Amino acid sequence: ELLEVGREGRRRAACVTDTAMTAGLVALSAAVLSTVAPSVFLVCSGSGGGGSEQHCPPDDWLGEYTLQLEARGDRPTYRHSTAASGRTPEMWYTPDRGWYVGAVDRLGERKAAMLSRDIAAMTPDAVTQPWLAGSWTGGNRTAAAVPGLRCLGAAEGRVAMETEAAAARAIVAAGAGTVYFAPVESDSPRFDDVRAGWVGAYRRARIPQALMRQEDPRPSGGPGSAGSEDTFRSVNQRNVYESSRPSAGGKTRALWYAGDAWFLGYRENIGQLRGVFHARSAARLPEQIGAAAWQMASRKGRGKAPGADWVAAQDLQFFSGEGGKQALSRYKAQMELRRPHSAERGRRASGGGGRRARARPAADAG
């Protein structure tokens, strides 16, 4: 097995047995081993909403990390118990940089999903400096401090994780039954046919109780979730929404969460990393996502995972309640006024006359 130790920006590798590796870890961390927890928990407080929710990492990056028989920069490393989006997360220390959380294949590098620049902390649960996480704004990735993101020791961390999970489930269950995808402002520019077709109301989807085991084993809850013929559908601990208005091709439009983003696409792709719109956000509810986060697939990007072929759709977002109904009504009114025949109908309604009345002056002038 391989033990790598970073000192002053260098890496030293030595092939050792498991016993020797353990001895090496003890020797490297003798000053802190008495306080090193066998596992730590990465939790994000307030994950149901508010400012920090926009930057909380995806759920599969949170949770328990166990101590590894390996050291980096004279500090222990921790590994997540499950793979996150196909990659196994790990925590490590980089000298003069701080603590990193990233994919195991990035171990020791300066690229990670999260980091804290606390160079004095000997273990990740001793970090006192803020944790930074990647945030997507208008399609651009930036690092932002997440006040609710913490690394805690085993006992405290387990309690905090269970508390946050229960709070998140309650928020999802209490989410609005209908959300509205509409422009932020009433004077937003006219949309092309692709965008216009997706504006509208989306209701929480239901599936037959008999099929629940094939979907998310932890349903969102709410009305119809117990003792009824059907229940609300959820994927990745988020609600699934569907439009009652089919597309021109007869497909059902749907909204779901997958990976680290929300996707607006077709029912047949629910749970997949593909759609017509997407927003990178760990928000529990779609109405918590700001307009700046939404992107739309260009013609080249349709049917593909989010990438360079996606463009900003910052004038659209999801609303709920009366605010959503009003936003949708404003949009419909604006679109009605922009139709070619709307001005003509307006003149007729105000007594301006029809075609024959307008034609006479033109004939006389000729």
Helices and strands as residue ranges (DSSP letters): E 2-7, E 10-15, H 18-28, G 33-35, E 39-44, G 51-54, G 59-61, E 63-72, E 75-80, E 89-94, E 98-103, G 104-106, E 114-116, G 124-126, E 131-137, E 140-145, E 149-153, H 154-173, E 178-183, H 193-198, E 200-204, E 206-208, G 209-214, E 230-232, E 234-235, E 238-239, E 241-242, E 253-258, E 261-266, G 267-269, E 277-279, G 286-288, G 291-293, E 294-297, E 310-312, E 316-320, H 321-338, H 342-349, H 355-365
